[in-house]
Amino acid sequence: MSRVAWSRLIRFTTSNSKLPVYGEPIAADFSDIGALADQGKLEAKLIQTDETGPLSESAKVTEKVVKVDRLLGPLGFDTCTDIKCIGLNYKKHIQEGGRSPPPLPQVFIKPVTSLGDYNEAVEIPKCAQEGEADYEAELVVVIGKDAKNVSKEDALDYVAGYTVGDDVSTRKWQRNPERVGGVPQWAFSKGFDKFAPLGPVIVSSKVIPDPSQLYISLTVNGDLRQQSPTADLLFNVPYIISFLSQGTTLRRGTVIMTGTPSGVGCTGPEEKWRPLVDGDELEVSISEIGTLRHTIRYE
């Protein structure tokens, strides 16, 4: 595995500095890190980094304790190098859409500007406010060292850790034939600013040795919409990493969104859609990692 010094990694500001810093949260295992931060009760040991960043094996956890002022997403633009995404990767989600399982992973890319912070509003642009905004709860892999042409057997050695994500999407820009023709269009429809909120923490692969044994769920305004074991993945994490690394370097800081379970809001006939609207509050939870919170705001 990627030998990071920390077990859990957060990114935050302090009362003394609004420049983001990294730290190891001081909390019991599996505590709700986000809730502690929201209550002003979270402290962390600062992580000392060099130019290689917090995902490098050279990063060190210090004994200097600081109070978290504002909890951010665990990765910033300076650390995240790429956002790769897998579509149609939970078996029940494939079934709910009336599709056949793809023979190989279906890949698309979000720009790094899609990164969103913990407890931040995701703005739906004016061009996508026609009842089409949707959520996709996702297990997110964070690569800790450069990977190219790696085998499935060795793939997890390149993982720094795991976090929680929401692949926010706009369905009409994704598949309305009047906009995109006959072929689904994923990059534009899912690539708006802040459409990939992550958090609240990255949990290292030494704490989570097997990502297929987790449980993922999502609520909108307290209403449970998605729930699934990650064992329902069609292509598991080692397969995805190996596949994506064929002829391509997955640099340290690459984020991989692994797909969403059944229960998305906008599937089937449009009259049955349950799109996200201005003011909605979302919680995406994964066992052993935590709960990502964010809201929806119309631009």
TAJOJO-V621279 format. One record per helix or strand. SS is the DSSP state (helix for helix, strand for strand). FROM is the first residue (numbers start at 0). TO is the last residue. Records with the same first field share a line. If there is no record, write none. Layout:
BEGIN
SS = FROM-TO ; FROM-TO
END
This chain:
BEGIN
strand = 7-13 ; 16-25 ; 42-47 ; 59-66 ; 69-70 ; 81-86 ; 89-89 ; 105-109 ; 114-115 ; 119-123 ; 132-133 ; 136-142 ; 146-146 ; 158-166 ; 168-169 ; 195-203 ; 214-219 ; 222-228 ; 232-232 ; 249-249 ; 253-256 ; 280-285 ; 289-297
helix = 32-37 ; 90-95 ; 111-113 ; 125-127 ; 154-157 ; 170-174 ; 176-179 ; 186-189 ; 210-212 ; 229-231 ; 236-243 ; 269-271
END
